[in-house]
Structure formats: C-alpha cells, structure tokens
Amino acid sequence: IIQAELAAAGVHLHLGAAVKSVGPAEGRSAGGGADGAAGASDDASTLPAAATVTYTSNGDASAAPAHVSGDQLLVAIGRAPNIQGIGLEEAGVRFHPRGVEVNAFLQTSNRRIYAAGDVASPYQFTHMAEAAAGIVVQNALFARTARFDRLIVPWSTYTSPEVAHVGLSESGAARDTVPVDVYRHEMSAVDRAKLDGETEGFVKILTRRGTTKIVGCTIVAAHAGEMIAEVVLAMQNGIGIDKLAGVIHPYPTQAEAVKRAAAGYLRNKLTPRARSLMGWWFRMRR
C-alpha cells in the first residue's frame, strides 16, 4: 500500500540497492551553476550542487552500475551513543559500541547507576525512552520491580498512510512457529474513512490460535499511530479480542475499524453447528 502511494506521488523506489559512489551531477560543481562557474545565476552561490548516486541493484556487485541524480541528497546514517570520555570506566559501568549494558531493570554493571533512552535500549523511539525513564525512577527510588523486558512496544512509521505495529506479525508468527488466528478489516469499509477520503489500509489483529489472547496487530491507515494504542492497552492488560469487540466507539470514527476487526472473532464462533443449533432454538420459540 505504501509503495503504491509513493509511486502515485512520483517517488521511484530502488530497493536492495548497493551504493557505490556519490558525487556532483555531470556538468555541475559545488560552486555554481550548470557550467560549474560561481555566479552563473543570481543565487547560484546559495544552491547546493546537484548529486549523482551510482548504485547496483538487488545487491548484485557484478551488475552494470546505474545512476540517479537529484538537486538534493538526504542521507540516513543512523546514530551512535555519546558515551566516550564521561568516566564510565572509572565508575565501573560496562559499555559497548551500541551503548551501555543494562539488565531487565535498566541497572548497569554499577548497581547504583541506571541508564535509560537510546543509549540503553534496542528501541530508539521517543516513547520508549519515556517509558524507560519511568522504570528507572521506579527502580532507583522505590522497590526494584519494574522490568523493561515486559513492556508492550508499539512502532509507528509516519508515512501516508501511516503504518503502526505491535507484537507479532503474520511473518513473525510463522518464523517463530506460533499458531495464530488472523482477523482483518479494510479501511475502505469504514464510514469515517470514506468520508475523509482515506480508505487505503486495514486493521489486522492476531490472536493465539483457538484463544482470545491478542499477540499482535498491524494497522495501515491515515491515523494508524493513534489507533494502535487501543490494542496496546488490551495486550498490556490481558484483555482478550472478545472484549475488544465489545468496546463502543463513537460513530463515525476511523478507530471503529479496530472494533470491526475484533468482531471477526465473534463471527468465527458462528460455526455451521452453532448456526444449526440457533436455527433449532428460534424454531422452538415460535
């Protein structure tokens, strides 16, 4: 869905590409316009040089290189922990290139020192840093009972539409050999999404097979990052999908798609045998 939306907006994706080199585009230089001379136009000195990226597709180093040029280049290089030269060695705090070593209580190798945030977490999200800070306050000042490894972690990617996820995905469940039931509802069947013209996407809820226990959810929708919180709350508090199906949502809202997806569990309970028994019951009551 996201790939189709990007393509419709004129964005070309080169997936699995290996970058070989980056340099000024042909006929351009860092100092000026098309002929490379500074002052070729009134504001040439303020324009960045056009860039050309040379790459090979699908990781095939033997393939002929391809080129793509643009006026600006955005590079996502990640981040590195800023922990050098702050006395961690002297304090007896173990660390590695990715950050500080902590246990499930966010306690470092020095039992009096705790760490929270990107420097001590595999989840480099602002909301996870906030959650970790709460755990540190609890464990450092009060009883050491809060555990970072028991958190239910939601993810959200703010594309258009947004993609939000928590727990297992279908592919993850298959990889971990976890049997699941899948309940899905399309945003195109949600009245508010129709009114807003935001019908691309779906809500997909996974439960452990044969039970009401929610083990994962993926939402692709215009407001997926906000809609996922309802499922996170259910997972964190052991609320089953049957209870989620009974939550009354204001109408019309896009979050109603969560309820509709959960209602798939109730529909599945209406087996042919159950239909037959209900038919018999209603006939007897006539």
C-alpha positions as a printed NumPy array, in Angstrom:
array([[  0.   ,   0.   ,   0.   ],
       [  2.746,   2.458,   0.986],
       [  4.764,   1.617,  -2.128],
       [  1.72 ,   2.245,  -4.326],
       [  1.06 ,   5.583,  -2.607],
       [  4.664,   6.677,  -3.088],
       [  4.607,   5.642,  -6.737],
       [  1.402,   7.628,  -7.261],
       [  3.184,  10.671,  -5.793],
       [  6.035,  10.273,  -8.282],
       [  8.52 ,   8.61 ,  -5.915],
       [ 10.642,   5.879,  -7.506],
       [ 11.918,   3.144,  -5.197],
       [ 15.196,   1.317,  -5.845],
       [ 15.045,  -1.488,  -3.295],
       [ 18.013,  -3.653,  -2.381],
       [ 20.423,  -1.178,  -3.979],
       [ 24.095,  -1.033,  -3.004],
       [ 25.531,   2.482,  -3.27 ],
       [ 28.935,   2.612,  -4.964],
       [ 29.624,   6.338,  -5.067],
       [ 28.11 ,   9.792,  -4.639],
       [ 29.333,  12.868,  -6.471],
       [ 28.304,  16.066,  -8.271],
       [ 25.99 ,  15.561, -11.214],
       [ 27.512,  15.812, -14.659],
       [ 28.011,  19.444, -15.641],
       [ 27.578,  20.699, -12.059],
       [ 30.056,  21.518,  -9.337],
       [ 29.782,  22.501,  -5.715],
       [ 30.452,  26.133,  -6.51 ],
       [ 27.934,  27.144,  -9.116],
       [ 25.513,  26.562, -11.946],
       [ 25.334,  24.293, -14.933],
       [ 28.755,  25.289, -16.285],
       [ 30.397,  24.965, -12.874],
       [ 31.114,  28.692, -12.635],
       [ 30.186,  30.547,  -9.487],
       [ 27.672,  33.303, -10.11 ],
       [ 26.097,  31.621, -13.141],
       [ 22.77 ,  32.821, -11.768],
       [ 21.754,  35.398,  -9.212],
       [ 21.509,  32.877,  -6.382],
       [ 23.863,  30.172,  -7.686],
       [ 26.189,  30.536,  -4.707],
       [ 23.391,  29.516,  -2.347],
       [ 22.305,  26.453,  -4.332],
       [ 23.651,  23.029,  -3.36 ],
       [ 25.417,  21.098,  -6.055],
       [ 23.248,  18.512,  -7.769],
       [ 24.275,  14.987,  -6.786],
       [ 24.537,  11.731,  -8.704],
       [ 24.354,   8.399,  -6.882],
       [ 25.899,   5.374,  -8.567],
       [ 24.499,   2.048,  -7.409],
       [ 23.905,  -1.572,  -8.306],
       [ 20.505,  -3.171,  -7.978],
       [ 19.493,  -6.094,  -5.78 ],
       [ 22.926,  -6.312,  -4.181],
       [ 24.463,  -7.733,  -7.356],
       [ 28.012,  -6.355,  -7.385],
       [ 28.645,  -7.798, -10.862],
       [ 25.714,  -5.933, -12.435],
       [ 26.294,  -2.83 , -14.525],
       [ 26.04 ,   0.26 , -12.297],
       [ 23.018,   2.542, -12.578],
       [ 22.847,   6.263, -11.834],
       [ 20.245,   8.587, -10.36 ],
       [ 20.599,  12.363,  -9.961],
       [ 18.806,  14.969,  -7.896],
       [ 19.08 ,  18.533,  -6.663],
       [ 19.388,  17.443,  -3.042],
       [ 20.523,  14.29 ,  -1.275],
       [ 19.174,  13.063,   2.06 ],
       [ 21.325,  10.504,   3.849],
       [ 20.085,   8.426,   6.794],
       [ 23.215,   7.36 ,   8.647],
       [ 21.697,   6.331,  11.974],
       [ 23.13 ,   7.391,  15.293],
       [ 25.888,   6.453,  17.733],
       [ 25.891,   6.724,  21.552],
       [ 27.756,   9.71 ,  23.006],
       [ 29.439,   7.868,  25.876],
       [ 33.128,   8.47 ,  25.33 ],
       [ 35.112,  10.449,  27.885],
       [ 32.413,  10.696,  30.563],
       [ 34.101,   8.409,  33.098],
       [ 32.134,   5.224,  32.623],
       [ 35.255,   3.098,  33.028],
       [ 36.106,   4.784,  36.323],
       [ 32.54 ,   4.254,  37.543],
       [ 32.632,   0.572,  36.666],
       [ 29.926,   0.846,  34.021],
       [ 30.335,  -1.599,  31.158],
       [ 29.528,  -0.38 ,  27.664],
       [ 29.971,  -1.328,  24.019],
       [ 29.801,   0.487,  20.661],
       [ 25.996,   0.406,  20.727],
       [ 25.635,   1.845,  24.228],
       [ 25.566,   0.971,  27.915],
       [ 24.968,  -2.577,  29.171],
       [ 21.882,  -2.865,  31.386],
       [ 19.781,  -5.653,  32.839],
       [ 15.996,  -6.016,  32.672],
       [ 15.659,  -3.387,  35.431],
       [ 17.834,  -0.929,  33.415],
       [ 20.553,  -1.267,  36.028],
       [ 24.15 ,  -1.004,  34.794],
       [ 27.107,  -3.067,  35.973],
       [ 27.397,  -0.472,  38.758],
       [ 24.285,  -1.324,  40.777],
       [ 23.876,   2.323,  41.843],
       [ 23.71 ,   3.604,  38.281],
       [ 20.798,   3.164,  35.872],
       [ 20.529,   4.08 ,  32.209],
       [ 17.533,   4.9  ,  30.022],
       [ 16.838,   6.01 ,  26.475],
       [ 18.583,   5.255,  23.18 ],
       [ 21.887,   4.613,  24.932],
       [ 20.455,   1.568,  26.707],
       [ 17.613,   0.343,  24.512],
       [ 17.236,  -1.567,  21.246],
       [ 14.142,   0.583,  20.583],
       [ 15.299,   4.052,  19.57 ],
       [ 11.911,   5.724,  19.937],
       [ 10.98 ,   8.768,  21.993],
       [  8.036,   6.941,  23.556],
       [ 10.289,   4.07 ,  24.634],
       [ 12.801,   6.496,  26.17 ],
       [  9.96 ,   7.976,  28.225],
       [  8.813,   4.524,  29.326],
       [ 12.38 ,   3.59 ,  30.273],
       [ 12.742,   6.787,  32.324],
       [  9.674,   5.782,  34.334],
       [ 11.187,   2.372,  35.008],
       [ 14.44 ,   3.944,  36.183],
       [ 12.621,   6.27 ,  38.6  ],
       [ 10.619,   3.344,  39.98 ],
       [ 13.617,   1.062,  40.414],
       [ 16.131,   3.647,  41.628],
       [ 13.907,   5.341,  44.215],
       [ 11.432,   2.649,  45.229],
       [ 11.094,  -1.137,  45.014],
       [ 13.014,  -2.626,  42.098],
       [ 10.076,  -4.331,  40.406],
       [  9.622,  -2.602,  37.035],
       [ 11.111,  -4.525,  34.102],
       [ 11.924,  -3.134,  30.67 ],
       [ 11.664,  -6.533,  29.008],
       [  7.969,  -6.812,  29.885],
       [  6.883,  -3.704,  28.017],
       [  4.497,  -3.963,  25.084],
       [  6.275,  -1.945,  22.391],
       [  4.3  ,  -0.215,  19.616],
       [  6.008,   1.051,  16.449],
       [  4.701,   3.674,  14.05 ],
       [  6.045,   4.892,  10.717],
       [  4.627,   8.263,   9.711],
       [  4.173,   7.739,   6.015],
       [  0.878,   8.464,   4.251],
       [ -0.946,   6.321,   5.189],
       [  0.776,   5.569,   8.492],
       [  1.919,   2.078,   9.479],
       [  1.634,   1.034,  13.136],
       [  2.546,  -2.315,  14.624],
       [  2.739,  -4.078,  17.973],
       [  3.661,  -7.648,  18.894],
       [  3.808, -10.402,  16.299],
       [  3.182, -10.059,  12.589],
       [  1.995, -12.934,  10.417],
       [  5.504, -13.49 ,   9.074],
       [  6.954, -13.272,  12.587],
       [  4.448, -15.805,  13.889],
       [  5.328, -18.17 ,  11.043],
       [  9.041, -17.713,  11.714],
       [  8.603, -18.411,  15.438],
       [  6.151, -21.269,  14.729],
       [  3.435, -19.576,  16.777],
       [ -0.02 , -20.721,  15.61 ],
       [ -2.318, -17.704,  15.215],
       [ -5.757, -16.688,  14.039],
       [ -5.948, -13.517,  11.93 ],
       [ -8.798, -11.006,  11.92 ],
       [ -8.73 ,  -8.236,   9.339],
       [-10.936,  -5.28 ,   8.438],
       [-10.381,  -2.977,   5.486],
       [-10.428,   0.794,   5.959],
       [-12.468,   1.023,   2.757],
       [-15.361,  -0.491,   4.755],
       [-15.184,   2.181,   7.483],
       [-17.68 ,   5.016,   7.037],
       [-15.462,   7.742,   8.516],
       [-12.564,   6.721,   6.295],
       [-14.901,   7.024,   3.304],
       [-15.999,  10.498,   4.399],
       [-12.375,  11.582,   4.883],
       [-11.242,  10.087,   1.582],
       [ -8.69 ,   7.957,   3.471],
       [ -9.77 ,   4.441,   2.549],
       [ -6.322,   2.933,   1.93 ],
       [ -5.26 ,   0.424,   4.565],
       [ -6.535,  -2.136,   7.038],
       [ -6.531,  -3.311,  10.648],
       [ -5.179,  -6.798,  11.267],
       [ -5.298,  -8.414,  14.722],
       [ -3.552, -11.699,  15.567],
       [ -4.572, -13.989,  18.42 ],
       [ -3.035, -17.207,  19.64 ],
       [ -4.91 , -19.896,  17.751],
       [ -8.096, -21.017,  19.432],
       [ -7.916, -18.373,  22.179],
       [ -8.843, -14.727,  22.755],
       [ -5.251, -13.719,  23.642],
       [ -4.04 , -10.91 ,  21.355],
       [ -0.426, -11.45 ,  20.294],
       [ -0.032,  -8.769,  17.624],
       [ -1.622,  -6.091,  15.498],
       [ -0.747,  -4.202,  12.333],
       [ -2.628,  -1.098,  11.215],
       [ -2.178,   0.721,   7.932],
       [ -4.334,   3.845,   7.96 ],
       [ -4.192,   7.624,   7.912],
       [ -4.195,   7.705,  11.739],
       [ -2.679,   4.302,  12.49 ],
       [ -0.282,   5.703,  15.104],
       [ -3.237,   6.827,  17.212],
       [ -5.439,   3.801,  16.557],
       [ -2.824,   1.248,  17.707],
       [ -2.957,   2.465,  21.338],
       [ -6.273,   0.684,  21.924],
       [ -4.728,  -2.66 ,  21.036],
       [ -1.586,  -1.933,  23.075],
       [ -3.793,  -1.279,  26.107],
       [ -5.579,  -4.601,  25.564],
       [ -2.324,  -6.541,  25.217],
       [ -0.721,  -4.853,  28.233],
       [ -3.663,  -5.69 ,  30.485],
       [ -4.55 ,  -9.136,  29.191],
       [ -7.803,  -8.002,  27.592],
       [ -8.976, -10.528,  25.019],
       [-10.138,  -9.847,  21.496],
       [-13.701, -10.728,  22.519],
       [-13.713,  -7.8  ,  24.962],
       [-12.166,  -5.514,  22.329],
       [-15.047,  -6.386,  20.018],
       [-17.474,  -5.118,  22.651],
       [-15.935,  -1.638,  23.033],
       [-18.382,   1.074,  21.954],
       [-16.754,   3.632,  19.648],
       [-18.243,   6.999,  18.773],
       [-19.675,   6.987,  15.268],
       [-18.26 ,   7.816,  12.811],
       [-14.588,   7.367,  13.672],
       [-11.732,   5.616,  11.898],
       [-10.854,   3.8  ,  15.128],
       [-14.061,   1.838,  14.669],
       [-12.007,  -0.363,  12.329],
       [-10.324,  -1.864,  15.412],
       [-13.7  ,  -2.941,  16.784],
       [-14.756,  -4.312,  13.4  ],
       [-11.575,  -6.356,  13.061],
       [-12.022,  -7.739,  16.58 ],
       [-15.634,  -8.601,  15.779],
       [-14.266, -11.125,  13.301],
       [-13.559, -13.34 ,  16.303],
       [-17.254, -13.369,  17.205],
       [-18.26 , -14.094,  13.607],
       [-15.897, -17.067,  13.516],
       [-17.639, -18.535,  16.544],
       [-20.799, -18.854,  14.483],
       [-19.844, -22.256,  13.047],
       [-22.244, -24.338,  10.918],
       [-23.086, -26.362,  14.029],
       [-23.78 , -23.195,  16.004],
       [-25.982, -21.877,  13.173],
       [-27.921, -25.151,  13.167],
       [-28.45 , -25.024,  16.941],
       [-29.561, -21.397,  16.78 ],
       [-31.983, -22.226,  13.992],
       [-33.452, -25.035,  16.078],
       [-33.725, -22.727,  19.104],
       [-35.563, -19.997,  17.201],
       [-37.92 , -22.515,  15.619],
       [-38.76 , -23.872,  19.059],
       [-39.596, -20.373,  20.299],
       [-42.153, -19.614,  17.599]])
